[in-house]
Amino acid sequence: MSQTTDLVANRHQHILALARQTGSVSVEALATRLGVTPQTIRKDLNDLAARAMLSRVHGGAVVTSGVGNIDHATRAAVAAEAKAAIGAATARLVPEGASLFVNIGTTTEAVARALVDHRELLVITNNLNVVDILAGRDPIEVIAAGGRVRASDRAIVGALAMDFIRGFRVDYAVIGTSAIDCDGTLLDFDVEEVRVSQTIIAHARKVILVADASKIGRAAPVRIAGLDAVDYLVIDRIEPELARACREAHVTVIETEAG
């Protein structure tokens, strides 16, 4: 093995170790840490993605594949500060006294944490982590959907959950997504989860999509909806192509890192 090949292999091992620790890696941070150019890191990440060891996202990579999501604890650690800012910005969109759905995802859980001081909310959710965050807050009424509980992330999915959600018509739906195509298509990994999300969207007057920028351009196989189903996108930073798609779909974008 040549010295150059050794260097590349060692760099790949270092990148994988960092990605497994944090759930995601960025091009700029890796270039600084490893003392190479961003172009070199992009090639490394593309090579690792081609070997299905990482999945490329805008500005870096995440530990996942095209057919399955990473575990809940790892997802919660990815872009945690960005998700907290997204949660706070979303909470400002929700007036006191509103009714809302909150679906599955670590970003929607960040929204729930930002809502704890709201008064007179009615929150219907298929996310037991959201129940834990909001239940017991006297001014907030929490209703959990019925159905099968997915052990990996305590999500309630399936036909029973869909039937339950159809019994409501709420002011807002706060939804997350695993991936966003640059044309604005919302994507996820689990068909049952997607069907519940689609039901939530259909039974809300306004839809607020919450996502951090790592979701842009990520691969996932199941379509949730297009931007025509969304009223607001709350995101830490947005790419020009997605911003253009939002304008065309008349989606109000709230960019938490803007300015």
C-alpha positions as CSV (number, residue, x, y, z in Angstrom):
1,M,0.0,0.0,0.0
2,S,1.4,3.4,-1.0
3,Q,1.9,6.2,1.5
4,T,-0.8,8.2,-0.3
5,T,-3.2,5.3,0.0
6,D,-2.3,4.9,3.7
7,L,-3.1,8.6,4.3
8,V,-6.4,8.3,2.6
9,A,-7.4,5.2,4.5
10,N,-6.4,6.8,7.9
11,R,-8.3,9.9,7.0
12,H,-11.4,7.8,6.2
13,Q,-11.1,5.9,9.5
14,H,-10.9,9.2,11.4
15,I,-13.9,10.7,9.5
16,L,-16.0,7.5,10.3
17,A,-15.0,7.6,14.0
18,L,-16.0,11.2,14.3
19,A,-19.3,10.6,12.4
20,R,-20.2,7.7,14.7
21,Q,-19.5,9.8,17.8
22,T,-21.7,12.8,16.7
23,G,-24.0,11.4,14.1
24,S,-22.9,13.9,11.5
25,V,-19.7,15.7,10.2
26,S,-19.2,18.9,8.2
27,V,-16.8,19.5,5.4
28,E,-15.3,22.7,6.9
29,A,-14.8,21.2,10.4
30,L,-13.2,18.1,9.0
31,A,-10.9,20.1,6.7
32,T,-9.7,22.2,9.7
33,R,-9.3,19.2,12.0
34,L,-7.5,17.0,9.5
35,G,-5.4,19.8,7.9
36,V,-6.6,19.2,4.3
37,T,-8.6,21.2,1.8
38,P,-12.4,21.1,1.7
39,Q,-12.2,19.6,-1.8
40,T,-10.2,16.7,-0.3
41,I,-12.9,16.2,2.4
42,R,-15.7,16.3,-0.2
43,K,-13.9,13.5,-2.2
44,D,-13.5,11.5,1.0
45,L,-17.1,11.8,1.9
46,N,-18.2,10.9,-1.6
47,D,-16.0,7.9,-1.5
48,L,-17.4,6.8,1.9
49,A,-21.0,7.4,0.6
50,A,-20.3,5.3,-2.5
51,R,-19.3,2.5,-0.1
52,A,-22.6,3.0,1.9
53,M,-20.6,4.0,5.0
54,L,-22.0,7.5,5.2
55,S,-24.8,9.4,3.6
56,R,-24.0,12.8,2.0
57,V,-26.0,15.8,3.0
58,H,-25.4,19.5,2.2
59,G,-22.1,20.6,3.7
60,G,-21.1,17.2,5.1
61,A,-22.5,13.7,5.8
62,V,-24.5,11.7,8.3
63,V,-24.4,8.2,9.6
64,T,-27.2,6.6,7.7
65,S,-28.2,4.7,4.6
66,G,-30.7,5.3,1.9
67,V,-33.2,2.8,3.4
68,G,-33.0,3.3,7.1
69,N,-32.8,6.2,9.5
70,I,-30.2,6.5,12.3
71,D,-31.2,5.8,15.8
72,H,-33.2,8.4,17.9
73,A,-30.4,9.2,20.3
74,T,-27.9,9.9,17.5
75,R,-30.5,12.0,15.6
76,A,-31.2,14.1,18.7
77,A,-27.5,14.9,18.9
78,V,-27.2,16.0,15.3
79,A,-27.6,19.8,14.9
80,A,-28.9,20.1,18.5
81,E,-28.3,23.9,18.7
82,A,-30.0,24.5,15.3
83,K,-33.0,22.4,16.4
84,A,-33.3,24.4,19.6
85,A,-33.3,27.6,17.6
86,I,-35.9,26.2,15.2
87,G,-38.0,25.1,18.1
88,A,-38.0,28.6,19.6
89,A,-38.8,30.2,16.3
90,T,-41.7,27.8,15.7
91,A,-43.1,28.4,19.2
92,R,-43.4,32.1,18.3
93,L,-45.7,31.2,15.4
94,V,-48.1,29.3,17.7
95,P,-50.4,31.6,19.6
96,E,-51.7,30.7,23.1
97,G,-55.0,29.0,22.9
98,A,-54.2,27.2,19.7
99,S,-54.8,23.5,18.8
100,L,-52.0,21.6,17.1
101,F,-50.6,18.3,16.0
102,V,-47.0,17.5,16.7
103,N,-45.6,14.5,14.9
104,I,-42.5,12.3,15.1
105,G,-39.0,13.6,15.1
106,T,-36.2,15.2,17.2
107,T,-36.9,18.6,15.7
108,T,-40.6,18.5,16.6
109,E,-39.5,17.5,20.1
110,A,-37.4,20.7,20.2
111,V,-40.6,22.6,19.3
112,A,-42.4,20.9,22.2
113,R,-39.7,22.0,24.6
114,A,-40.1,25.5,23.4
115,L,-43.9,25.4,24.0
116,V,-43.8,24.4,27.7
117,D,-44.7,28.0,28.8
118,H,-47.5,28.5,26.4
119,R,-51.0,28.6,27.9
120,E,-54.3,26.9,26.9
121,L,-52.8,24.7,24.1
122,L,-54.4,21.5,22.9
123,V,-51.6,19.3,21.6
124,I,-52.4,16.0,19.8
125,T,-49.3,13.9,19.1
126,N,-48.2,10.5,17.9
127,N,-44.8,11.0,19.6
128,L,-44.6,9.7,23.2
129,N,-41.4,11.9,23.7
130,V,-43.6,14.9,23.1
131,V,-46.1,13.6,25.7
132,D,-43.3,13.3,28.2
133,I,-42.2,16.9,27.5
134,L,-45.7,18.5,27.7
135,A,-47.8,16.3,29.9
136,G,-48.3,17.7,33.4
137,R,-48.1,21.3,32.2
138,D,-51.4,22.6,33.7
139,P,-52.2,25.1,30.9
140,I,-51.6,22.5,28.2
141,E,-53.9,19.6,27.3
142,V,-52.1,16.7,25.7
143,I,-53.8,13.9,23.8
144,A,-51.8,10.9,22.6
145,A,-52.9,9.1,19.5
146,G,-53.7,5.4,19.8
147,G,-51.9,2.7,17.9
148,R,-48.7,0.6,17.6
149,V,-45.7,2.1,19.4
150,R,-42.4,1.8,17.5
151,A,-39.8,0.9,20.1
152,S,-36.9,2.6,18.4
153,D,-38.2,6.1,18.9
154,R,-41.6,5.8,20.8
155,A,-43.6,6.9,17.8
156,I,-47.2,5.8,17.4
157,V,-47.8,4.6,13.8
158,G,-50.2,2.6,11.7
159,A,-53.8,2.6,10.8
160,L,-55.2,3.0,14.3
161,A,-53.2,6.3,14.7
162,M,-54.5,7.5,11.3
163,D,-58.1,6.8,12.3
164,F,-57.6,8.6,15.6
165,I,-56.1,11.7,14.0
166,R,-59.0,11.9,11.5
167,G,-61.2,12.8,14.5
168,F,-59.6,16.2,14.8
169,R,-59.3,19.4,12.8
170,V,-56.6,21.6,14.4
171,D,-55.1,25.1,13.8
172,Y,-51.5,24.0,13.2
173,A,-49.6,20.9,12.3
174,V,-45.9,20.9,13.3
175,I,-44.2,18.2,11.2
176,G,-40.7,17.0,10.7
177,T,-39.2,15.1,7.8
178,S,-36.1,13.0,7.3
179,A,-35.2,14.5,4.0
180,I,-36.0,17.4,1.7
181,D,-35.3,17.3,-2.0
182,C,-34.0,20.6,-3.5
183,D,-37.4,20.8,-5.3
184,G,-39.1,20.8,-1.9
185,T,-40.4,17.2,-1.9
186,L,-40.6,15.9,1.7
187,L,-39.3,12.4,2.2
188,D,-39.0,9.8,4.9
189,F,-38.0,6.2,5.5
190,D,-41.1,4.4,7.0
191,V,-44.3,4.0,5.0
192,E,-46.5,3.8,8.1
193,E,-44.9,6.9,9.5
194,V,-45.4,8.8,6.2
195,R,-49.1,7.8,6.1
196,V,-49.6,9.2,9.6
197,S,-47.8,12.4,8.6
198,Q,-50.0,12.7,5.5
199,T,-53.1,12.3,7.7
200,I,-51.9,15.0,10.1
201,I,-51.3,17.4,7.2
202,A,-54.8,16.8,5.8
203,H,-56.4,17.7,9.2
204,A,-54.7,20.9,10.0
205,R,-55.5,24.5,8.8
206,K,-51.8,25.5,8.7
207,V,-48.8,23.3,8.3
208,I,-45.4,24.2,9.8
209,L,-42.5,22.2,8.5
210,V,-39.5,22.2,10.9
211,A,-36.1,20.9,9.6
212,D,-32.4,21.6,10.0
213,A,-30.3,22.2,6.9
214,S,-28.7,18.7,7.1
215,K,-32.0,17.4,5.7
216,I,-31.6,19.2,2.4
217,G,-30.6,16.8,-0.4
218,R,-30.5,13.8,1.9
219,A,-31.8,10.5,0.4
220,A,-35.0,8.8,1.7
221,P,-37.3,6.6,-0.3
222,V,-40.9,7.5,0.7
223,R,-42.6,10.7,-0.4
224,I,-44.7,12.6,2.3
225,A,-45.8,15.6,0.3
226,G,-44.7,18.6,-1.8
227,L,-44.3,22.2,-0.7
228,D,-47.8,22.9,-1.7
229,A,-48.9,21.2,1.5
230,V,-46.7,23.5,3.7
231,D,-47.5,27.0,4.9
232,Y,-44.3,27.7,6.9
233,L,-40.7,26.3,6.7
234,V,-38.6,26.9,9.8
235,I,-35.0,26.0,9.1
236,D,-31.5,27.1,10.3
237,R,-30.3,28.0,6.8
238,I,-31.7,27.4,3.4
239,E,-30.1,26.8,0.0
240,P,-31.0,29.0,-3.0
241,E,-32.8,26.2,-5.0
242,L,-35.0,25.3,-2.0
243,A,-35.6,28.9,-1.3
244,R,-36.8,29.4,-4.9
245,A,-39.1,26.4,-4.6
246,C,-40.6,27.8,-1.4
247,R,-41.3,31.2,-3.1
248,E,-43.0,29.5,-6.0
249,A,-45.1,27.4,-3.6
250,H,-45.9,30.5,-1.4
251,V,-44.3,29.0,1.6
252,T,-43.2,31.5,4.3
253,V,-39.5,30.7,5.2
254,I,-38.2,31.5,8.7
255,E,-34.4,31.1,8.6
256,T,-33.0,31.1,12.2
257,E,-29.4,31.8,11.2
258,A,-30.4,34.6,8.7
259,G,-28.7,38.0,9.3
